[in-house]
Amino acid sequence: MGKASSQKQSRREMIERMQREQSRSDRRRTIIIVVCSIVVGLAIIAYPAIKLVQDSRTKNQALTDFGVAASAASCDPATNDAAGGTQDHRPDGEKILYSVSPPSSGPHYAVWAPFDKKFYSSSDRPPVENLVHNLEHGYTILWYRDTMPKDQIDQIEKLSKSKLPDSSIGKFIAAPYKQSEGKGWPDGKNLAFAHWSGPGADQKSFGHRQFCGSVSGDALKQFMEKYPATDAQEPNGG
């Protein structure tokens, strides 16, 4: 009887010890879950605040603070593309084949892209045909290859939120461009500025594109000053 009682006691003590260890393990796991939840929650709350501070700082930075100098950006001279398509509004969804890539003028959809949005990624960019309508109203568009490295795309996003030259009147958009959407670009060129000028004294108008190999706020500033927002088909729109 004594031996059996001792064995029962030992089993009971072992079970109680296992239960205590399980209880401690459960408490540790609960604490870890709570701490992780707090950390994730704080990160979710903090990210918009950090983003807001960063955007605020960027807004006060000059355009030329981003990217390389114009002389180091491997930019080609700006083109003078024969322009056309003013007020040529096509039905939404119709695929328009532009004569140049990226487009600097031409037929477009009746609705333009939002005037207050300066940067688009591959996930939220509207159709090219909407953006061409913005060109008609004096916008400069920085088209960038959608395959560019993320750090360079981040530079473009910051650039789009910086202090733009007065000549732009804030009419600027940066948007990705897929090579499948038009003719191939020159080798080594990763972005292109585009602007649609209004008619000159001879009543001729042109689209302008300037290809560059690297991000350069300096080169963009020079382009926007050469082709200001007031030089457009319909400069008062937008």
C-alpha positions in Angstrom: 0.0 0.0 0.0 2.8 2.4 0.9 4.5 1.9 -2.5 1.3 2.4 -4.4 0.5 5.5 -2.5 4.0 6.9 -3.2 3.6 6.2 -6.9 0.3 8.1 -6.9 1.8 11.0 -5.1 4.7 11.1 -7.6 2.4 11.1 -10.5 0.2 13.8 -9.0 3.3 15.9 -8.3 4.5 15.4 -11.9 1.1 16.4 -13.3 1.0 19.5 -11.1 4.5 20.4 -12.2 3.6 20.0 -15.9 0.5 22.1 -15.3 2.5 24.8 -13.7 5.0 24.8 -16.6 2.2 24.9 -19.1 0.6 27.8 -17.3 3.9 29.7 -17.3 4.4 28.9 -21.0 0.8 30.2 -21.7 1.5 33.4 -19.8 4.8 34.0 -21.7 3.0 33.4 -25.0 0.2 35.8 -24.0 2.7 38.5 -23.1 4.6 38.1 -26.4 1.3 38.3 -28.3 0.3 41.4 -26.4 3.7 43.1 -26.9 3.8 42.3 -30.6 0.2 43.6 -31.0 1.2 46.8 -29.3 4.3 47.2 -31.4 2.3 46.6 -34.7 -0.4 48.9 -33.5 2.1 51.7 -32.8 3.7 51.1 -36.2 0.4 51.4 -37.9 -0.3 54.7 -36.1 3.2 56.1 -36.5 3.6 55.4 -40.2 1.1 58.0 -41.4 2.6 60.5 -39.0 6.2 59.8 -40.2 5.0 60.0 -43.8 3.3 63.3 -43.1 6.5 64.7 -41.6 8.6 63.4 -44.4 6.2 64.9 -47.0 6.2 68.2 -45.2 10.0 68.3 -45.3 10.1 67.4 -48.9 7.5 70.1 -49.8 10.0 72.7 -48.6 12.9 71.2 -50.6 14.0 72.6 -54.0 13.4 70.4 -57.0 17.1 70.5 -57.7 17.8 68.7 -54.4 16.8 65.4 -55.9 18.7 63.2 -58.2 21.9 64.1 -60.1 22.9 67.4 -61.9 21.4 67.8 -65.4 24.9 67.4 -66.8 25.2 64.0 -65.2 21.7 62.7 -66.1 22.5 61.6 -69.7 19.6 63.6 -71.1 19.0 63.9 -74.8 17.9 67.2 -76.4 14.2 67.9 -76.2 12.2 66.8 -79.3 9.7 68.9 -81.4 7.0 66.4 -82.2 4.3 67.4 -84.6 1.3 67.8 -82.4 -2.4 67.1 -82.9 -5.5 66.0 -81.1 -6.8 69.1 -79.4 -10.4 68.5 -78.4 -10.2 65.1 -80.0 -12.0 63.2 -77.2 -12.4 59.5 -77.6 -14.7 57.1 -75.7 -13.3 55.7 -72.4 -11.7 52.3 -73.0 -10.8 52.9 -76.6 -7.1 52.1 -77.0 -5.3 55.0 -78.7 -2.1 54.3 -80.6 0.2 57.4 -80.3 2.7 58.3 -82.9 5.5 58.9 -80.4 6.4 57.1 -77.1 5.7 58.4 -74.5 3.0 60.6 -76.0 3.4 64.4 -76.0 0.1 65.2 -77.6 -2.8 63.5 -79.3 -6.4 62.3 -78.9 -7.4 61.5 -75.4 -10.3 60.7 -73.1 -12.7 63.4 -72.1 -11.8 63.1 -68.4 -8.3 64.2 -67.2 -6.4 62.7 -64.3 -6.9 64.5 -60.9 -5.2 67.8 -60.9 -4.0 67.5 -57.3 -2.3 64.2 -57.5 1.4 64.5 -58.4 2.7 60.9 -58.3 1.4 57.6 -59.6 2.7 54.1 -59.1 2.0 51.0 -61.3 -0.9 50.1 -59.0 -2.9 53.4 -59.2 -1.9 55.0 -62.5 -4.9 56.0 -64.7 -4.9 55.2 -68.4 -2.4 57.0 -70.6 -5.3 58.5 -72.5 -6.5 60.4 -69.4 -3.0 61.7 -68.7 -2.6 63.0 -72.2 -5.6 65.2 -71.5 -3.6 66.8 -68.7 -0.9 67.6 -71.2 -3.4 69.6 -73.1 -3.9 71.8 -70.1 -0.2 72.7 -69.6 1.0 69.8 -67.5 4.5 68.4 -67.6 4.5 64.7 -67.2 7.6 62.8 -66.0 7.1 59.3 -67.5 9.3 56.7 -65.9 9.9 53.1 -66.8 7.9 50.9 -64.5 10.9 48.6 -64.2 13.2 51.2 -62.6 14.8 50.3 -59.3 12.6 51.1 -56.3 15.1 53.6 -54.8 15.0 55.6 -58.0 11.2 55.5 -58.1 11.2 56.7 -54.4 13.4 59.6 -55.6 10.9 60.5 -58.3 8.0 60.4 -55.7 10.0 62.8 -53.4 10.8 65.0 -56.4 7.1 65.2 -57.3 6.3 66.5 -53.8 9.1 69.1 -53.7 8.9 72.8 -54.5 8.2 73.0 -58.2 9.3 76.0 -60.3 6.8 78.9 -60.5 6.6 78.4 -64.3 4.8 75.0 -63.7 1.9 76.6 -61.7 1.9 73.2 -59.9 0.9 71.4 -63.1 3.1 68.3 -62.8 2.6 64.5 -62.7 5.0 61.6 -62.5 3.7 58.4 -63.8 5.0 54.9 -64.8 5.0 53.8 -68.4 5.2 50.3 -69.7 7.2 49.6 -72.9 4.2 47.5 -74.1 2.2 50.7 -74.2 4.1 52.3 -77.1 7.3 52.2 -79.2 10.6 51.4 -77.5 12.6 54.1 -75.8 16.2 54.9 -76.6 18.7 52.5 -75.0 19.8 53.6 -71.5 16.9 56.1 -71.0 14.7 55.4 -68.0 12.5 58.5 -67.9 11.1 61.2 -70.2 9.7 64.6 -69.6 6.7 65.5 -71.8 4.9 68.8 -72.6 2.3 69.9 -75.2 2.9 73.5 -76.3 0.3 75.8 -77.7 0.3 77.2 -81.2 2.9 79.7 -82.1 2.8 82.7 -84.4 2.6 80.3 -87.4 -0.3 78.5 -85.7 1.8 75.3 -85.4 2.0 73.5 -82.1 4.4 70.9 -80.9 4.8 68.2 -78.3 8.1 68.0 -76.5 9.9 65.0 -75.0 13.3 64.8 -73.3 14.7 61.4 -72.4 17.1 61.1 -69.5 19.0 58.1 -68.1 18.9 59.2 -64.4 16.6 61.0 -62.1 17.5 64.7 -62.1 15.4 67.5 -60.5 17.8 69.9 -62.1 17.1 68.7 -65.6 13.3 68.6 -64.9 13.5 72.2 -63.7 15.2 73.4 -66.9 12.6 71.5 -69.0 9.7 73.1 -67.1 11.1 76.5 -67.4 11.7 76.1 -71.1 8.1 74.8 -71.6 6.0 76.6 -68.9 2.4 75.6 -68.1 1.1 78.8 -69.7 2.5 77.5 -73.1 -0.3 75.0 -73.7 -3.3 74.2 -75.9 -5.7 75.1 -73.1 -3.6 76.7 -70.3 -6.5 77.9 -68.2 -7.9 74.4 -67.8 -7.0 72.7 -64.5 
